[in-house]
């Protein structure tokens, strides 16, 4: 898997979890202390996440870090 594919897969998984929890992009951005445009870029796979920003987003969405990346190994 190349870098662009990885970014798209991670972004898509975040988007699915956000939608499953019925949280808007605006609300996720507010709760994770990120900009709305950043959330959009990440969900579309156009921008890489820093580890810290992934941590903040995963806390809001209740994601288990190890389970989230399990299929990537």
mmCIF file as Biopython writes it, N, C-alpha, C and O atoms, coordinates in Angstrom:
data_model
#
loop_
_atom_site.group_PDB
_atom_site.id
_atom_site.type_symbol
_atom_site.label_atom_id
_atom_site.label_alt_id
_atom_site.label_comp_id
_atom_site.label_asym_id
_atom_site.label_entity_id
_atom_site.label_seq_id
_atom_site.pdbx_PDB_ins_code
_atom_site.Cartn_x
_atom_site.Cartn_y
_atom_site.Cartn_z
_atom_site.occupancy
_atom_site.B_iso_or_equiv
_atom_site.auth_seq_id
_atom_site.auth_asym_id
_atom_site.pdbx_PDB_model_num
ATOM 1   N N  . UNK A ? 1  ? 0.857   -1.174 0.000  1.0 0.0 1  A 1 
ATOM 2   C CA . UNK A ? 1  ? 0.000   0.000  0.000  1.0 0.0 1  A 1 
ATOM 3   C C  . UNK A ? 1  ? 0.902   1.236  0.000  1.0 0.0 1  A 1 
ATOM 4   O O  . UNK A ? 1  ? 1.814   1.354  0.819  1.0 0.0 1  A 1 
ATOM 5   N N  . UNK A ? 2  ? 0.634   2.147  -0.925 1.0 0.0 2  A 1 
ATOM 6   C CA . UNK A ? 2  ? 1.442   3.364  -0.960 1.0 0.0 2  A 1 
ATOM 7   C C  . UNK A ? 2  ? 0.843   4.425  -0.025 1.0 0.0 2  A 1 
ATOM 8   O O  . UNK A ? 2  ? -0.229  4.235  0.550  1.0 0.0 2  A 1 
ATOM 9   N N  . UNK A ? 3  ? 1.562   5.539  0.112  1.0 0.0 3  A 1 
ATOM 10  C CA . UNK A ? 3  ? 1.175   6.582  1.058  1.0 0.0 3  A 1 
ATOM 11  C C  . UNK A ? 3  ? -0.198  7.175  0.748  1.0 0.0 3  A 1 
ATOM 12  O O  . UNK A ? 3  ? -1.005  7.374  1.656  1.0 0.0 3  A 1 
ATOM 13  N N  . UNK A ? 4  ? -0.465  7.456  -0.518 1.0 0.0 4  A 1 
ATOM 14  C CA . UNK A ? 4  ? -1.756  8.052  -0.875 1.0 0.0 4  A 1 
ATOM 15  C C  . UNK A ? 4  ? -2.917  7.112  -0.580 1.0 0.0 4  A 1 
ATOM 16  O O  . UNK A ? 4  ? -3.958  7.546  -0.088 1.0 0.0 4  A 1 
ATOM 17  N N  . UNK A ? 5  ? -2.747  5.843  -0.875 1.0 0.0 5  A 1 
ATOM 18  C CA . UNK A ? 5  ? -3.788  4.862  -0.579 1.0 0.0 5  A 1 
ATOM 19  C C  . UNK A ? 5  ? -4.008  4.760  0.928  1.0 0.0 5  A 1 
ATOM 20  O O  . UNK A ? 5  ? -5.146  4.669  1.387  1.0 0.0 5  A 1 
ATOM 21  N N  . UNK A ? 6  ? -2.924  4.776  1.691  1.0 0.0 6  A 1 
ATOM 22  C CA . UNK A ? 6  ? -3.016  4.708  3.149  1.0 0.0 6  A 1 
ATOM 23  C C  . UNK A ? 6  ? -3.801  5.908  3.689  1.0 0.0 6  A 1 
ATOM 24  O O  . UNK A ? 6  ? -4.676  5.746  4.539  1.0 0.0 6  A 1 
ATOM 25  N N  . UNK A ? 7  ? -3.487  7.110  3.196  1.0 0.0 7  A 1 
ATOM 26  C CA . UNK A ? 7  ? -4.207  8.314  3.646  1.0 0.0 7  A 1 
ATOM 27  C C  . UNK A ? 7  ? -5.694  8.214  3.324  1.0 0.0 7  A 1 
ATOM 28  O O  . UNK A ? 7  ? -6.534  8.586  4.143  1.0 0.0 7  A 1 
ATOM 29  N N  . UNK A ? 8  ? -6.025  7.711  2.129  1.0 0.0 8  A 1 
ATOM 30  C CA . UNK A ? 8  ? -7.434  7.563  1.754  1.0 0.0 8  A 1 
ATOM 31  C C  . UNK A ? 8  ? -8.145  6.559  2.657  1.0 0.0 8  A 1 
ATOM 32  O O  . UNK A ? 8  ? -9.269  6.801  3.095  1.0 0.0 8  A 1 
ATOM 33  N N  . UNK A ? 9  ? -7.491  5.434  2.934  1.0 0.0 9  A 1 
ATOM 34  C CA . UNK A ? 9  ? -8.099  4.398  3.783  1.0 0.0 9  A 1 
ATOM 35  C C  . UNK A ? 9  ? -8.331  4.914  5.207  1.0 0.0 9  A 1 
ATOM 36  O O  . UNK A ? 9  ? -9.400  4.706  5.780  1.0 0.0 9  A 1 
ATOM 37  N N  . UNK A ? 10 ? -7.332  5.581  5.768  1.0 0.0 10 A 1 
ATOM 38  C CA . UNK A ? 10 ? -7.471  6.114  7.128  1.0 0.0 10 A 1 
ATOM 39  C C  . UNK A ? 10 ? -8.576  7.163  7.162  1.0 0.0 10 A 1 
ATOM 40  O O  . UNK A ? 10 ? -9.423  7.149  8.055  1.0 0.0 10 A 1 
ATOM 41  N N  . UNK A ? 11 ? -8.568  8.065  6.195  1.0 0.0 11 A 1 
ATOM 42  C CA . UNK A ? 11 ? -9.590  9.103  6.135  1.0 0.0 11 A 1 
ATOM 43  C C  . UNK A ? 11 ? -10.989 8.535  5.998  1.0 0.0 11 A 1 
ATOM 44  O O  . UNK A ? 11 ? -11.926 9.004  6.645  1.0 0.0 11 A 1 
ATOM 45  N N  . UNK A ? 12 ? -11.129 7.523  5.152  1.0 0.0 12 A 1 
ATOM 46  C CA . UNK A ? 12 ? -12.430 6.895  4.955  1.0 0.0 12 A 1 
ATOM 47  C C  . UNK A ? 12 ? -12.916 6.230  6.243  1.0 0.0 12 A 1 
ATOM 48  O O  . UNK A ? 12 ? -14.094 6.329  6.585  1.0 0.0 12 A 1 
ATOM 49  N N  . UNK A ? 13 ? -12.018 5.558  6.954  1.0 0.0 13 A 1 
ATOM 50  C CA . UNK A ? 13 ? -12.404 4.912  8.212  1.0 0.0 13 A 1 
ATOM 51  C C  . UNK A ? 13 ? -12.834 5.940  9.251  1.0 0.0 13 A 1 
ATOM 52  O O  . UNK A ? 13 ? -13.779 5.710  10.006 1.0 0.0 13 A 1 
ATOM 53  N N  . UNK A ? 14 ? -12.144 7.067  9.289  1.0 0.0 14 A 1 
ATOM 54  C CA . UNK A ? 14 ? -12.528 8.132  10.215 1.0 0.0 14 A 1 
ATOM 55  C C  . UNK A ? 14 ? -13.903 8.669  9.842  1.0 0.0 14 A 1 
ATOM 56  O O  . UNK A ? 14 ? -14.750 8.879  10.710 1.0 0.0 14 A 1 
ATOM 57  N N  . UNK A ? 15 ? -14.121 8.889  8.556  1.0 0.0 15 A 1 
ATOM 58  C CA . UNK A ? 15 ? -15.414 9.397  8.101  1.0 0.0 15 A 1 
ATOM 59  C C  . UNK A ? 15 ? -16.541 8.433  8.464  1.0 0.0 15 A 1 
ATOM 60  O O  . UNK A ? 15 ? -17.590 8.858  8.949  1.0 0.0 15 A 1 
ATOM 61  N N  . UNK A ? 16 ? -16.331 7.148  8.233  1.0 0.0 16 A 1 
ATOM 62  C CA . UNK A ? 16 ? -17.354 6.141  8.550  1.0 0.0 16 A 1 
ATOM 63  C C  . UNK A ? 16 ? -17.670 6.157  10.046 1.0 0.0 16 A 1 
ATOM 64  O O  . UNK A ? 16 ? -18.838 6.125  10.434 1.0 0.0 16 A 1 
ATOM 65  N N  . UNK A ? 17 ? -16.643 6.206  10.879 1.0 0.0 17 A 1 
ATOM 66  C CA . UNK A ? 17 ? -16.878 6.228  12.329 1.0 0.0 17 A 1 
ATOM 67  C C  . UNK A ? 17 ? -17.589 7.505  12.752 1.0 0.0 17 A 1 
ATOM 68  O O  . UNK A ? 17 ? -18.475 7.472  13.606 1.0 0.0 17 A 1 
ATOM 69  N N  . UNK A ? 18 ? -17.204 8.628  12.157 1.0 0.0 18 A 1 
ATOM 70  C CA . UNK A ? 18 ? -17.865 9.898  12.474 1.0 0.0 18 A 1 
ATOM 71  C C  . UNK A ? 18 ? -19.345 9.831  12.118 1.0 0.0 18 A 1 
ATOM 72  O O  . UNK A ? 18 ? -20.199 10.247 12.900 1.0 0.0 18 A 1 
ATOM 73  N N  . UNK A ? 19 ? -19.640 9.308  10.939 1.0 0.0 19 A 1 
ATOM 74  C CA . UNK A ? 19 ? -21.028 9.203  10.499 1.0 0.0 19 A 1 
ATOM 75  C C  . UNK A ? 19 ? -21.809 8.200  11.347 1.0 0.0 19 A 1 
ATOM 76  O O  . UNK A ? 19 ? -22.984 8.414  11.646 1.0 0.0 19 A 1 
ATOM 77  N N  . UNK A ? 20 ? -21.156 7.116  11.728 1.0 0.0 20 A 1 
ATOM 78  C CA . UNK A ? 20 ? -21.794 6.120  12.585 1.0 0.0 20 A 1 
ATOM 79  C C  . UNK A ? 20 ? -22.216 6.727  13.921 1.0 0.0 20 A 1 
ATOM 80  O O  . UNK A ? 20 ? -23.250 6.373  14.487 1.0 0.0 20 A 1 
ATOM 81  N N  . UNK A ? 21 ? -21.390 7.647  14.407 1.0 0.0 21 A 1 
ATOM 82  C CA . UNK A ? 21 ? -21.681 8.304  15.687 1.0 0.0 21 A 1 
ATOM 83  C C  . UNK A ? 21 ? -22.591 9.521  15.507 1.0 0.0 21 A 1 
ATOM 84  O O  . UNK A ? 21 ? -22.951 10.189 16.476 1.0 0.0 21 A 1 
ATOM 85  N N  . UNK A ? 22 ? -22.963 9.802  14.234 1.0 0.0 22 A 1 
ATOM 86  C CA . UNK A ? 22 ? -23.840 10.933 13.925 1.0 0.0 22 A 1 
ATOM 87  C C  . UNK A ? 22 ? -23.245 12.264 14.390 1.0 0.0 22 A 1 
ATOM 88  O O  . UNK A ? 22 ? -23.932 13.104 14.971 1.0 0.0 22 A 1 
ATOM 89  N N  . UNK A ? 23 ? -21.967 12.427 14.123 1.0 0.0 23 A 1 
ATOM 90  C CA . UNK A ? 23 ? -21.252 13.658 14.451 1.0 0.0 23 A 1 
ATOM 91  C C  . UNK A ? 23 ? -20.922 14.364 13.140 1.0 0.0 23 A 1 
ATOM 92  O O  . UNK A ? 23 ? -20.391 13.748 12.217 1.0 0.0 23 A 1 
ATOM 93  N N  . UNK A ? 24 ? -21.232 15.635 13.059 1.0 0.0 24 A 1 
ATOM 94  C CA . UNK A ? 24 ? -20.904 16.398 11.856 1.0 0.0 24 A 1 
ATOM 95  C C  . UNK A ? 24 ? -19.403 16.685 11.805 1.0 0.0 24 A 1 
ATOM 96  O O  . UNK A ? 24 ? -18.704 16.589 12.815 1.0 0.0 24 A 1 
ATOM 97  N N  . UNK A ? 25 ? -18.928 17.031 10.631 1.0 0.0 25 A 1 
ATOM 98  C CA . UNK A ? 25 ? -17.529 17.428 10.512 1.0 0.0 25 A 1 
ATOM 99  C C  . UNK A ? 25 ? -17.255 18.640 11.400 1.0 0.0 25 A 1 
ATOM 100 O O  . UNK A ? 25 ? -16.210 18.722 12.046 1.0 0.0 25 A 1 
ATOM 101 N N  . UNK A ? 26 ? -18.185 19.562 11.425 1.0 0.0 26 A 1 
ATOM 102 C CA . UNK A ? 26 ? -18.024 20.769 12.251 1.0 0.0 26 A 1 
ATOM 103 C C  . UNK A ? 26 ? -17.874 20.417 13.729 1.0 0.0 26 A 1 
ATOM 104 O O  . UNK A ? 26 ? -17.004 20.949 14.419 1.0 0.0 26 A 1 
ATOM 105 N N  . UNK A ? 27 ? -18.731 19.515 14.205 1.0 0.0 27 A 1 
ATOM 106 C CA . UNK A ? 27 ? -18.682 19.111 15.617 1.0 0.0 27 A 1 
ATOM 107 C C  . UNK A ? 27 ? -17.394 18.363 15.919 1.0 0.0 27 A 1 
ATOM 108 O O  . UNK A ? 27 ? -16.781 18.593 16.961 1.0 0.0 27 A 1 
ATOM 109 N N  . UNK A ? 28 ? -16.974 17.474 15.031 1.0 0.0 28 A 1 
ATOM 110 C CA . UNK A ? 28 ? -15.718 16.748 15.237 1.0 0.0 28 A 1 
ATOM 111 C C  . UNK A ? 28 ? -14.556 17.719 15.290 1.0 0.0 28 A 1 
ATOM 112 O O  . UNK A ? 28 ? -13.684 17.598 16.150 1.0 0.0 28 A 1 
ATOM 113 N N  . UNK A ? 29 ? -14.535 18.681 14.381 1.0 0.0 29 A 1 
ATOM 114 C CA . UNK A ? 29 ? -13.455 19.674 14.366 1.0 0.0 29 A 1 
ATOM 115 C C  . UNK A ? 29 ? -13.414 20.440 15.691 1.0 0.0 29 A 1 
ATOM 116 O O  . UNK A ? 29 ? -12.348 20.653 16.268 1.0 0.0 29 A 1 
ATOM 117 N N  . UNK A ? 30 ? -14.589 20.847 16.156 1.0 0.0 30 A 1 
ATOM 118 C CA . UNK A ? 30 ? -14.667 21.583 17.415 1.0 0.0 30 A 1 
ATOM 119 C C  . UNK A ? 30 ? -14.188 20.727 18.591 1.0 0.0 30 A 1 
ATOM 120 O O  . UNK A ? 30 ? -13.385 21.178 19.409 1.0 0.0 30 A 1 
ATOM 121 N N  . UNK A ? 31 ? -14.678 19.507 18.667 1.0 0.0 31 A 1 
ATOM 122 C CA . UNK A ? 31 ? -14.355 18.634 19.797 1.0 0.0 31 A 1 
ATOM 123 C C  . UNK A ? 31 ? -12.903 18.178 19.796 1.0 0.0 31 A 1 
ATOM 124 O O  . UNK A ? 31 ? -12.321 17.950 20.857 1.0 0.0 31 A 1 
ATOM 125 N N  . UNK A ? 32 ? -12.309 18.042 18.598 1.0 0.0 32 A 1 
ATOM 126 C CA . UNK A ? 32 ? -10.916 17.590 18.493 1.0 0.0 32 A 1 
ATOM 127 C C  . UNK A ? 32 ? -9.948  18.765 18.395 1.0 0.0 32 A 1 
ATOM 128 O O  . UNK A ? 32 ? -8.740  18.570 18.256 1.0 0.0 32 A 1 
ATOM 129 N N  . UNK A ? 33 ? -10.475 19.975 18.468 1.0 0.0 33 A 1 
ATOM 130 C CA . UNK A ? 33 ? -9.663  21.188 18.383 1.0 0.0 33 A 1 
ATOM 131 C C  . UNK A ? 33 ? -8.833  21.217 17.092 1.0 0.0 33 A 1 
ATOM 132 O O  . UNK A ? 33 ? -7.629  21.473 17.107 1.0 0.0 33 A 1 
ATOM 133 N N  . UNK A ? 34 ? -9.521  20.947 15.979 1.0 0.0 34 A 1 
ATOM 134 C CA . UNK A ? 34 ? -8.930  21.003 14.644 1.0 0.0 34 A 1 
ATOM 135 C C  . UNK A ? 34 ? -9.810  21.920 13.797 1.0 0.0 34 A 1 
ATOM 136 O O  . UNK A ? 34 ? -10.937 22.233 14.180 1.0 0.0 34 A 1 
ATOM 137 N N  . UNK A ? 35 ? -9.300  22.342 12.664 1.0 0.0 35 A 1 
ATOM 138 C CA . UNK A ? 35 ? -10.139 23.153 11.780 1.0 0.0 35 A 1 
ATOM 139 C C  . UNK A ? 35 ? -11.069 22.251 10.975 1.0 0.0 35 A 1 
ATOM 140 O O  . UNK A ? 35 ? -10.780 21.077 10.743 1.0 0.0 35 A 1 
ATOM 141 N N  . UNK A ? 36 ? -12.176 22.821 10.562 1.0 0.0 36 A 1 
ATOM 142 C CA . UNK A ? 36 ? -13.129 22.096 9.726  1.0 0.0 36 A 1 
ATOM 143 C C  . UNK A ? 36 ? -12.478 21.664 8.419  1.0 0.0 36 A 1 
ATOM 144 O O  . UNK A ? 36 ? -12.694 20.542 7.959  1.0 0.0 36 A 1 
ATOM 145 N N  . UNK A ? 37 ? -11.688 22.541 7.819  1.0 0.0 37 A 1 
ATOM 146 C CA . UNK A ? 37 ? -11.033 22.190 6.550  1.0 0.0 37 A 1 
ATOM 147 C C  . UNK A ? 37 ? -10.060 21.029 6.746  1.0 0.0 37 A 1 
ATOM 148 O O  . UNK A ? 37 ? -9.934  20.179 5.865  1.0 0.0 37 A 1 
ATOM 149 N N  . UNK A ? 38 ? -9.371  20.981 7.889  1.0 0.0 38 A 1 
ATOM 150 C CA . UNK A ? 38 ? -8.445  19.888 8.174  1.0 0.0 38 A 1 
ATOM 151 C C  . UNK A ? 38 ? -9.186  18.551 8.217  1.0 0.0 38 A 1 
ATOM 152 O O  . UNK A ? 38 ? -8.728  17.565 7.639  1.0 0.0 38 A 1 
ATOM 153 N N  . UNK A ? 39 ? -10.316 18.520 8.894  1.0 0.0 39 A 1 
ATOM 154 C CA . UNK A ? 39 ? -11.118 17.287 8.969  1.0 0.0 39 A 1 
ATOM 155 C C  . UNK A ? 39 ? -11.522 16.853 7.565  1.0 0.0 39 A 1 
ATOM 156 O O  . UNK A ? 39 ? -11.429 15.671 7.232  1.0 0.0 39 A 1 
ATOM 157 N N  . UNK A ? 40 ? -11.968 17.793 6.742  1.0 0.0 40 A 1 
ATOM 158 C CA . UNK A ? 40 ? -12.349 17.469 5.367  1.0 0.0 40 A 1 
ATOM 159 C C  . UNK A ? 40 ? -11.182 16.913 4.567  1.0 0.0 40 A 1 
ATOM 160 O O  . UNK A ? 40 ? -11.329 15.913 3.864  1.0 0.0 40 A 1 
ATOM 161 N N  . UNK A ? 41 ? -10.022 17.558 4.669  1.0 0.0 41 A 1 
ATOM 162 C CA . UNK A ? 41 ? -8.830  17.082 3.959  1.0 0.0 41 A 1 
ATOM 163 C C  . UNK A ? 41 ? -8.455  15.665 4.391  1.0 0.0 41 A 1 
ATOM 164 O O  . UNK A ? 41 ? -8.118  14.820 3.562  1.0 0.0 41 A 1 
ATOM 165 N N  . UNK A ? 42 ? -8.517  15.419 5.690  1.0 0.0 42 A 1 
ATOM 166 C CA . UNK A ? 42 ? -8.164  14.093 6.218  1.0 0.0 42 A 1 
ATOM 167 C C  . UNK A ? 42 ? -9.156  13.046 5.722  1.0 0.0 42 A 1 
ATOM 168 O O  . UNK A ? 42 ? -8.749  11.983 5.254  1.0 0.0 42 A 1 
ATOM 169 N N  . UNK A ? 43 ? -10.442 13.333 5.818  1.0 0.0 43 A 1 
ATOM 170 C CA . UNK A ? 43 ? -11.454 12.356 5.403  1.0 0.0 43 A 1 
ATOM 171 C C  . UNK A ? 43 ? -11.376 12.041 3.911  1.0 0.0 43 A 1 
ATOM 172 O O  . UNK A ? 43 ? -11.709 10.931 3.496  1.0 0.0 43 A 1 
ATOM 173 N N  . UNK A ? 44 ? -10.945 12.990 3.115  1.0 0.0 44 A 1 
ATOM 174 C CA . UNK A ? 44 ? -10.798 12.744 1.677  1.0 0.0 44 A 1 
ATOM 175 C C  . UNK A ? 44 ? -9.431  12.156 1.324  1.0 0.0 44 A 1 
ATOM 176 O O  . UNK A ? 44 ? -9.162  11.868 0.158  1.0 0.0 44 A 1 
ATOM 177 N N  . UNK A ? 45 ? -8.579  11.978 2.316  1.0 0.0 45 A 1 
ATOM 178 C CA . UNK A ? 45 ? -7.252  11.413 2.077  1.0 0.0 45 A 1 
ATOM 179 C C  . UNK A ? 45 ? -6.298  12.382 1.419  1.0 0.0 45 A 1 
ATOM 180 O O  . UNK A ? 45 ? -5.320  11.966 0.797  1.0 0.0 45 A 1 
ATOM 181 N N  . UNK A ? 46 ? -6.565  13.662 1.546  1.0 0.0 46 A 1 
ATOM 182 C CA . UNK A ? 46 ? -5.731  14.682 0.918  1.0 0.0 46 A 1 
ATOM 183 C C  . UNK A ? 46 ? -4.630  15.192 1.837  1.0 0.0 46 A 1 
ATOM 184 O O  . UNK A ? 46 ? -3.739  15.917 1.394  1.0 0.0 46 A 1 
ATOM 185 N N  . UNK A ? 47 ? -4.685  14.820 3.109  1.0 0.0 47 A 1 
ATOM 186 C CA . UNK A ? 47 ? -3.704  15.293 4.076  1.0 0.0 47 A 1 
ATOM 187 C C  . UNK A ? 47 ? -3.406  14.188 5.075  1.0 0.0 47 A 1 
ATOM 188 O O  . UNK A ? 47 ? -4.302  13.455 5.494  1.0 0.0 47 A 1 
ATOM 189 N N  . UNK A ? 48 ? -2.152  14.076 5.448  1.0 0.0 48 A 1 
ATOM 190 C CA . UNK A ? 48 ? -1.758  13.109 6.465  1.0 0.0 48 A 1 
ATOM 191 C C  . UNK A ? 48 ? -2.095  13.643 7.851  1.0 0.0 48 A 1 
ATOM 192 O O  . UNK A ? 48 ? -2.058  14.849 8.098  1.0 0.0 48 A 1 
ATOM 193 N N  . UNK A ? 49 ? -2.415  12.746 8.721  1.0 0.0 49 A 1 
ATOM 194 C CA . UNK A ? 49 ? -2.682  13.087 10.120 1.0 0.0 49 A 1 
ATOM 195 C C  . UNK A ? 49 ? -1.393  13.024 10.922 1.0 0.0 49 A 1 
ATOM 196 O O  . UNK A ? 49 ? -0.580  12.121 10.727 1.0 0.0 49 A 1 
ATOM 197 N N  . UNK A ? 50 ? -1.206  13.973 11.816 1.0 0.0 50 A 1 
ATOM 198 C CA . UNK A ? 50 ? -0.131  13.816 12.788 1.0 0.0 50 A 1 
ATOM 199 C C  . UNK A ? 50 ? -0.621  12.803 13.828 1.0 0.0 50 A 1 
ATOM 200 O O  . UNK A ? 50 ? -1.824  12.590 13.977 1.0 0.0 50 A 1 
ATOM 201 N N  . UNK A ? 51 ? 0.289   12.204 14.519 1.0 0.0 51 A 1 
ATOM 202 C CA . UNK A ? 51 ? -0.084  11.233 15.542 1.0 0.0 51 A 1 
ATOM 203 C C  . UNK A ? 51 ? -0.944  11.901 16.620 1.0 0.0 51 A 1 
ATOM 204 O O  . UNK A ? 51 ? -1.911  11.312 17.104 1.0 0.0 51 A 1 
ATOM 205 N N  . UNK A ? 52 ? -0.588  13.116 16.986 1.0 0.0 52 A 1 
ATOM 206 C CA . UNK A ? 52 ? -1.350  13.819 18.017 1.0 0.0 52 A 1 
ATOM 207 C C  . UNK A ? 52 ? -2.771  14.130 17.542 1.0 0.0 52 A 1 
ATOM 208 O O  . UNK A ? 52 ? -3.726  13.956 18.299 1.0 0.0 52 A 1 
ATOM 209 N N  . UNK A ? 53 ? -2.917  14.585 16.306 1.0 0.0 53 A 1 
ATOM 210 C CA . UNK A ? 53 ? -4.261  14.869 15.798 1.0 0.0 53 A 1 
ATOM 211 C C  . UNK A ? 53 ? -5.078  13.592 15.666 1.0 0.0 53 A 1 
ATOM 212 O O  . UNK A ? 53 ? -6.282  13.601 15.921 1.0 0.0 53 A 1 
ATOM 213 N N  . UNK A ? 54 ? -4.439  12.496 15.271 1.0 0.0 54 A 1 
ATOM 214 C CA . UNK A ? 54 ? -5.165  11.228 15.239 1.0 0.0 54 A 1 
ATOM 215 C C  . UNK A ? 54 ? -5.631  10.867 16.646 1.0 0.0 54 A 1 
ATOM 216 O O  . UNK A ? 54 ? -6.758  10.408 16.833 1.0 0.0 54 A 1 
ATOM 217 N N  . UNK A ? 55 ? -4.771  11.075 17.625 1.0 0.0 55 A 1 
ATOM 218 C CA . UNK A ? 55 ? -5.132  10.792 19.014 1.0 0.0 55 A 1 
ATOM 219 C C  . UNK A ? 55 ? -6.358  11.604 19.423 1.0 0.0 55 A 1 
ATOM 220 O O  . UNK A ? 55 ? -7.291  11.059 20.014 1.0 0.0 55 A 1 
ATOM 221 N N  . UNK A ? 56 ? -6.363  12.905 19.114 1.0 0.0 56 A 1 
ATOM 222 C CA . UNK A ? 56 ? -7.493  13.763 19.486 1.0 0.0 56 A 1 
ATOM 223 C C  . UNK A ? 56 ? -8.781  13.310 18.792 1.0 0.0 56 A 1 
ATOM 224 O O  . UNK A ? 56 ? -9.832  13.225 19.427 1.0 0.0 56 A 1 
ATOM 225 N N  . UNK A ? 57 ? -8.700  13.023 17.506 1.0 0.0 57 A 1 
ATOM 226 C CA . UNK A ? 57 ? -9.881  12.584 16.758 1.0 0.0 57 A 1 
ATOM 227 C C  . UNK A ? 57 ? -10.374 11.237 17.269 1.0 0.0 57 A 1 
ATOM 228 O O  . UNK A ? 57 ? -11.576 11.025 17.424 1.0 0.0 57 A 1 
ATOM 229 N N  . UNK A ? 58 ? -9.436  10.327 17.530 1.0 0.0 58 A 1 
ATOM 230 C CA . UNK A ? 58 ? -9.835  8.998  18.004 1.0 0.0 58 A 1 
ATOM 231 C C  . UNK A ? 58 ? -10.480 9.074  19.388 1.0 0.0 58 A 1 
ATOM 232 O O  . UNK A ? 58 ? -11.375 8.286  19.694 1.0 0.0 58 A 1 
ATOM 233 N N  . UNK A ? 59 ? -10.040 10.005 20.218 1.0 0.0 59 A 1 
ATOM 234 C CA . UNK A ? 59 ? -10.660 10.181 21.535 1.0 0.0 59 A 1 
ATOM 235 C C  . UNK A ? 59 ? -12.123 10.619 21.372 1.0 0.0 59 A 1 
ATOM 236 O O  . UNK A ? 59 ? -13.011 10.103 22.050 1.0 0.0 59 A 1 
ATOM 237 N N  . UNK A ? 60 ? -12.357 11.560 20.482 1.0 0.0 60 A 1 
ATOM 238 C CA . UNK A ? 60 ? -13.714 12.058 20.252 1.0 0.0 60 A 1 
ATOM 239 C C  . UNK A ? 60 ? -14.610 10.940 19.711 1.0 0.0 60 A 1 
ATOM 240 O O  . UNK A ? 60 ? -15.760 10.804 20.127 1.0 0.0 60 A 1 
ATOM 241 N N  . UNK A ? 61 ? -14.076 10.143 18.784 1.0 0.0 61 A 1 
ATOM 242 C CA . UNK A ? 61 ? -14.870 9.100  18.144 1.0 0.0 61 A 1 
ATOM 243 C C  . UNK A ? 61 ? -14.885 7.784  18.927 1.0 0.0 61 A 1 
ATOM 244 O O  . UNK A ? 61 ? -15.606 6.855  18.563 1.0 0.0 61 A 1 
ATOM 245 N N  . UNK A ? 62 ? -14.102 7.704  19.988 1.0 0.0 62 A 1 
ATOM 246 C CA . UNK A ? 62 ? -14.056 6.485  20.782 1.0 0.0 62 A 1 
ATOM 247 C C  . UNK A ? 62 ? -13.386 5.327  20.055 1.0 0.0 62 A 1 
ATOM 248 O O  . UNK A ? 62 ? -13.766 4.168  20.226 1.0 0.0 62 A 1 
ATOM 249 N N  . UNK A ? 63 ? -12.384 5.653  19.240 1.0 0.0 63 A 1 
ATOM 250 C CA . UNK A ? 63 ? -11.677 4.613  18.472 1.0 0.0 63 A 1 
ATOM 251 C C  . UNK A ? 63 ? -10.573 3.994  19.302 1.0 0.0 63 A 1 
ATOM 252 O O  . UNK A ? 63 ? -9.859  4.692  20.023 1.0 0.0 63 A 1 
ATOM 253 N N  . UNK A ? 64 ? -10.435 2.699  19.199 1.0 0.0 64 A 1 
ATOM 254 C CA . UNK A ? 64 ? -9.329  1.987  19.815 1.0 0.0 64 A 1 
ATOM 255 C C  . UNK A ? 64 ? -8.171  2.001  18.822 1.0 0.0 64 A 1 
ATOM 256 O O  . UNK A ? 64 ? -8.283  1.469  17.718 1.0 0.0 64 A 1 
ATOM 257 N N  . UNK A ? 65 ? -7.062  2.611  19.222 1.0 0.0 65 A 1 
ATOM 258 C CA . UNK A ? 65 ? -5.915  2.806  18.324 1.0 0.0 65 A 1 
ATOM 259 C C  . UNK A ? 65 ? -5.453  1.495  17.687 1.0 0.0 65 A 1 
ATOM 260 O O  . UNK A ? 65 ? -5.291  1.424  16.468 1.0 0.0 65 A 1 
ATOM 261 N N  . UNK A ? 66 ? -5.242  0.468  18.490 1.0 0.0 66 A 1 
ATOM 262 C CA . UNK A ? 66 ? -4.717  -0.791 17.951 1.0 0.0 66 A 1 
ATOM 263 C C  . UNK A ? 66 ? -5.725  -1.477 17.027 1.0 0.0 66 A 1 
ATOM 264 O O  . UNK A ? 66 ? -5.332  -2.068 16.022 1.0 0.0 66 A 1 
ATOM 265 N N  . UNK A ? 67 ? -7.002  -1.407 17.351 1.0 0.0 67 A 1 
ATOM 266 C CA . UNK A ? 67 ? -8.017  -2.022 16.492 1.0 0.0 67 A 1 
ATOM 267 C C  . UNK A ? 67 ? -8.170  -1.264 15.176 1.0 0.0 67 A 1 
ATOM 268 O O  . UNK A ? 67 ? -8.406  -1.861 14.125 1.0 0.0 67 A 1 
ATOM 269 N N  . UNK A ? 68 ? -8.031  0.066  15.251 1.0 0.0 68 A 1 
ATOM 270 C CA . UNK A ? 68 ? -8.171  0.892  14.056 1.0 0.0 68 A 1 
ATOM 271 C C  . UNK A ? 68 ? -7.142  0.512  13.005 1.0 0.0 68 A 1 
ATOM 272 O O  . UNK A ? 68 ? -7.467  0.448  11.819 1.0 0.0 68 A 1 
ATOM 273 N N  . UNK A ? 69 ? -5.899  0.255  13.422 1.0 0.0 69 A 1 
ATOM 274 C CA . UNK A ? 69 ? -4.818  -0.033 12.488 1.0 0.0 69 A 1 
ATOM 275 C C  . UNK A ? 69 ? -4.558  -1.517 12.281 1.0 0.0 69 A 1 
ATOM 276 O O  . UNK A ? 69 ? -3.638  -1.888 11.553 1.0 0.0 69 A 1 
ATOM 277 N N  . UNK A ? 70 ? -5.347  -2.361 12.906 1.0 0.0 70 A 1 
ATOM 278 C CA . UNK A ? 70 ? -5.120  -3.805 12.840 1.0 0.0 70 A 1 
ATOM 279 C C  . UNK A ? 70 ? -5.092  -4.330 11.400 1.0 0.0 70 A 1 
ATOM 280 O O  . UNK A ? 70 ? -4.240  -5.154 11.066 1.0 0.0 70 A 1 
ATOM 281 N N  . UNK A ? 71 ? -6.000  -3.872 10.554 1.0 0.0 71 A 1 
ATOM 282 C CA . UNK A ? 71 ? -6.061  -4.375 9.188  1.0 0.0 71 A 1 
ATOM 283 C C  . UNK A ? 71 ? -4.925  -3.858 8.298  1.0 0.0 71 A 1 
ATOM 284 O O  . UNK A ? 71 ? -4.745  -4.337 7.179  1.0 0.0 71 A 1 
ATOM 285 N N  . UNK A ? 72 ? -4.170  -2.893 8.791  1.0 0.0 72 A 1 
ATOM 286 C CA . UNK A ? 72 ? -3.076  -2.342 8.001  1.0 0.0 72 A 1 
ATOM 287 C C  . UNK A ? 72 ? -1.779  -3.125 8.159  1.0 0.0 72 A 1 
ATOM 288 O O  . UNK A ? 72 ? -0.836  -2.910 7.398  1.0 0.0 72 A 1 
ATOM 289 N N  . UNK A ? 73 ? -1.716  -4.026 9.129  1.0 0.0 73 A 1 
ATOM 290 C CA . UNK A ? 73 ? -0.493  -4.808 9.349  1.0 0.0 73 A 1 
ATOM 291 C C  . UNK A ? 73 ? -0.592  -6.199 8.810  1.0 0.0 73 A 1 
ATOM 292 O O  . UNK A ? 73 ? 0.359   -6.973 8.921  1.0 0.0 73 A 1 
#
